[in-house]
Amino acid sequence: MDQLFKWLRLLDPLYFLFAYLMCVPAFALIYWNLPGGFYAPYAKLESSARTDSDAVAEIVGNTVDRYAQSLIDKRRKVDENYTADGWAISLTQKTTAWLLSNSDENTIRLQLMIFLSSNSETERGVPVEATLFVFRSEKVQSRSFVKLAPHLSSVSEPFGGILRQLIFPTLLVDIATEDIPVLVNYLDGLQGDALSISNSYFRMLYFSVVVITTVGFGDIVPITTAARLWVAVEAILGVVLAGLFINAIANRD
């Protein structure tokens, strides 16, 4: 053991500094591959979470437009001038959406703005509240499915009935399978999953710096056995490497 310590004292301090710095991205990569291992309640306040929110809103708006267009195409095979009380879906303005809140881990409340055009070429935006319901598969995210439920009772007449005829005869709209992971990840991120909000590797890189320097802010917390074990390893390794670095400097000729 004495020989080992003597050998370590002879090493250039830069070796220990390099090892210390390389631990940061290495452990960040480990944390990044521990799904469900970390709780980060403040991640939903980051700018990347707002980007994810915009992506969810865009998916919902595009879904409503695609669904409406498919219904109209079917109906116009029978009646090419099909309208509901003289109103049709606008062909010039896309449906917009923005998120209001989530009431639990499986729902998101939204506000939609659906644009209609009349025979007199008048266009009108109709606000519609809606809820996204996520029905989860316990094992495979892609086997989950998402339904959009508009609250047409909150829409003033006659536009509630018009929208029911034009777009929402079943009151439930399926979200495309390829869009489901985006919605599920966003919901998980709102519930505090550190890896579900965009830029998750850089979040773990920051966390790795906090751990190895033993600062311990507490804004990201390991919540599984594996995550806690790796965090403990990094913290101990950081202290050891810092000590060896300082010792090597002190023993330089």
C-alpha positions in Angstrom: 0.0 0.0 0.0 2.9 2.4 0.8 4.3 1.7 -2.6 1.0 2.7 -4.2 0.8 6.0 -2.3 4.4 6.7 -3.2 3.7 6.0 -6.9 0.5 8.2 -6.8 2.5 11.1 -5.3 4.9 10.9 -8.2 2.2 11.3 -10.8 1.6 14.6 -12.5 -1.4 16.4 -10.9 -2.8 16.9 -14.3 -3.6 13.2 -14.5 -5.9 13.5 -11.5 -7.4 16.7 -12.8 -8.2 15.1 -16.1 -9.7 12.0 -14.4 -11.8 14.3 -12.2 -13.1 16.3 -15.2 -13.8 13.2 -17.3 -16.0 11.8 -14.5 -18.5 14.5 -15.2 -19.6 13.5 -18.7 -19.1 9.8 -17.9 -21.5 9.8 -15.0 -23.9 12.1 -16.8 -24.1 9.4 -19.5 -24.8 6.8 -16.8 -27.5 8.9 -15.2 -29.0 9.6 -18.7 -29.5 5.8 -19.1 -31.4 5.3 -15.9 -35.0 6.0 -16.9 -37.2 7.0 -14.0 -34.2 7.3 -11.7 -34.3 11.0 -11.0 -37.0 13.5 -9.8 -36.6 17.1 -11.0 -39.7 19.1 -10.1 -38.2 22.3 -11.6 -37.4 20.9 -15.0 -40.8 21.9 -16.2 -39.8 25.6 -15.7 -36.9 25.4 -18.1 -37.0 26.8 -21.6 -36.8 23.3 -23.0 -40.1 22.4 -21.3 -41.7 25.4 -23.0 -40.3 24.0 -26.3 -41.9 20.7 -25.5 -45.2 22.4 -24.7 -45.2 24.1 -28.1 -44.5 20.7 -29.7 -47.6 19.2 -27.9 -49.8 22.2 -29.0 -48.6 21.8 -32.6 -49.4 18.1 -32.6 -52.9 18.7 -31.3 -53.6 21.5 -33.8 -52.3 19.3 -36.7 -54.4 16.3 -35.4 -57.6 18.3 -35.4 -56.9 19.7 -38.9 -56.1 16.2 -40.3 -59.2 14.7 -38.6 -61.5 17.4 -39.9 -60.1 17.2 -43.4 -60.6 13.4 -43.5 -64.2 13.8 -42.5 -64.8 16.5 -45.0 -63.3 14.5 -47.8 -65.6 11.6 -47.0 -68.7 13.8 -46.9 -67.8 15.7 -50.1 -67.7 12.4 -52.0 -71.4 12.5 -51.5 -72.0 16.2 -51.5 -69.1 18.3 -52.9 -70.6 21.5 -51.3 -71.0 20.0 -47.9 -71.3 22.6 -45.0 -72.9 22.7 -41.6 -75.5 25.6 -41.6 -73.4 27.3 -44.2 -70.1 26.9 -42.3 -67.1 24.8 -43.2 -63.5 24.3 -41.9 -61.3 27.2 -43.0 -58.7 26.2 -45.7 -56.5 29.2 -45.0 -56.0 29.1 -41.3 -54.7 26.2 -39.2 -56.1 25.2 -35.9 -54.0 26.5 -33.0 -53.7 25.2 -29.5 -52.1 26.1 -26.3 -51.8 24.3 -23.0 -53.6 25.4 -19.9 -52.5 22.9 -17.3 -52.5 19.2 -16.4 -54.8 17.9 -13.7 -52.9 14.7 -13.1 -50.3 12.4 -14.7 -52.6 11.3 -17.5 -54.4 14.4 -18.7 -53.6 17.8 -20.2 -56.1 20.6 -20.6 -55.9 22.7 -23.7 -57.5 25.7 -25.4 -58.2 25.2 -29.2 -58.9 27.9 -31.7 -60.7 26.3 -34.7 -61.3 28.5 -37.7 -64.5 28.3 -39.8 -65.4 30.0 -43.0 -68.9 30.7 -44.2 -70.5 30.8 -47.6 -70.2 34.6 -47.5 -66.4 34.1 -47.2 -66.5 35.3 -43.6 -64.0 33.6 -41.3 -64.4 33.1 -37.6 -62.2 31.6 -34.9 -64.1 29.4 -32.4 -62.5 28.8 -29.0 -62.9 25.3 -27.7 -61.6 23.8 -24.5 -60.4 20.2 -24.7 -58.6 17.6 -22.7 -56.0 15.1 -23.7 -56.4 11.7 -22.1 -53.4 9.4 -22.0 -54.0 5.7 -21.5 -50.7 4.1 -20.7 -49.2 0.7 -21.5 -47.3 -0.5 -18.4 -44.4 -1.8 -20.4 -44.2 -0.3 -23.9 -44.8 3.5 -24.4 -45.7 3.0 -28.1 -48.6 0.8 -27.0 -50.1 3.6 -25.1 -52.8 5.6 -26.8 -54.1 9.2 -26.5 -57.6 10.6 -27.0 -58.5 14.3 -27.5 -61.9 15.1 -26.0 -63.3 18.6 -26.9 -65.8 20.2 -24.5 -68.4 21.4 -27.0 -70.8 22.2 -24.2 -68.6 25.2 -23.4 -69.0 26.5 -27.0 -71.7 29.0 -27.7 -74.4 28.0 -30.1 -74.8 27.6 -33.0 -71.0 26.9 -33.2 -71.1 24.0 -30.8 -73.5 22.1 -33.0 -71.6 23.1 -36.2 -68.3 21.8 -34.8 -70.0 18.6 -33.7 -71.2 18.1 -37.3 -68.0 19.1 -39.0 -65.2 17.6 -36.8 -66.4 15.9 -33.6 -69.3 13.6 -34.2 -67.7 11.0 -31.9 -66.4 13.5 -29.4 -63.1 11.6 -29.2 -60.2 12.1 -31.6 -57.3 9.6 -31.8 -53.7 11.0 -31.7 -51.4 9.4 -34.3 -49.1 6.6 -32.9 -45.9 8.4 -33.9 -46.9 11.4 -31.8 -47.7 9.5 -28.6 -44.1 9.4 -27.2 -43.9 13.2 -27.3 -47.1 13.6 -25.3 -46.3 10.9 -22.8 -42.8 12.3 -22.3 -44.2 15.8 -21.7 -46.6 14.5 -19.1 -43.9 12.6 -17.3 -41.7 15.7 -17.4 -44.5 17.7 -15.8 -44.6 15.1 -13.0 -40.9 15.5 -12.4 -39.2 12.9 -14.5 -35.8 14.5 -15.1 -35.2 12.5 -18.3 -38.6 13.3 -20.0 -38.1 17.0 -20.7 -35.9 17.9 -23.7 -32.1 18.4 -23.2 -32.1 15.7 -20.6 -28.4 14.8 -21.1 -27.3 18.4 -20.4 -29.6 18.3 -17.3 -27.7 15.2 -16.1 -24.4 16.9 -17.0 -25.3 19.7 -14.7 -26.4 17.2 -12.0 -23.1 15.3 -12.4 -21.2 18.6 -11.7 -23.3 19.2 -8.6 -22.6 15.6 -7.4 -18.8 15.4 -8.0 -18.3 18.8 -6.4 -20.5 17.7 -3.4 -22.5 21.0 -3.7 -25.8 19.2 -3.4 -28.4 21.8 -4.5 -31.2 19.3 -4.2 -33.1 20.4 -7.4 -32.6 16.9 -8.9 -32.9 13.9 -6.6 -32.1 10.2 -7.2 -35.2 8.1 -6.4 -34.2 4.5 -7.4 -31.6 2.2 -5.8 -29.5 2.2 -9.0 -29.5 6.0 -9.3 -28.5 6.5 -5.6 -25.7 3.9 -5.9 -24.2 5.7 -8.9 -24.5 9.1 -7.3 -22.7 7.8 -4.2 -19.9 6.3 -6.3 -19.4 9.6 -8.1 -19.4 11.7 -4.9 -16.8 9.4 -3.3 -14.7 9.3 -6.4 -14.8 13.0 -6.7 -13.5 13.5 -3.1 -10.8 10.9 -3.7 -9.6 12.4 -7.0 -9.6 15.9 -5.6 -7.6 14.7 -2.6 -5.1 13.0 -4.9 -4.8 16.1 -7.0 -4.0 18.3 -4.1 -1.6 15.8 -2.6 0.2 15.5 -5.9 0.6 19.3 -6.1 1.9 19.4 -2.5 4.6 16.7 -3.2 5.9 18.2 -6.5 9.6 19.0 -6.4 
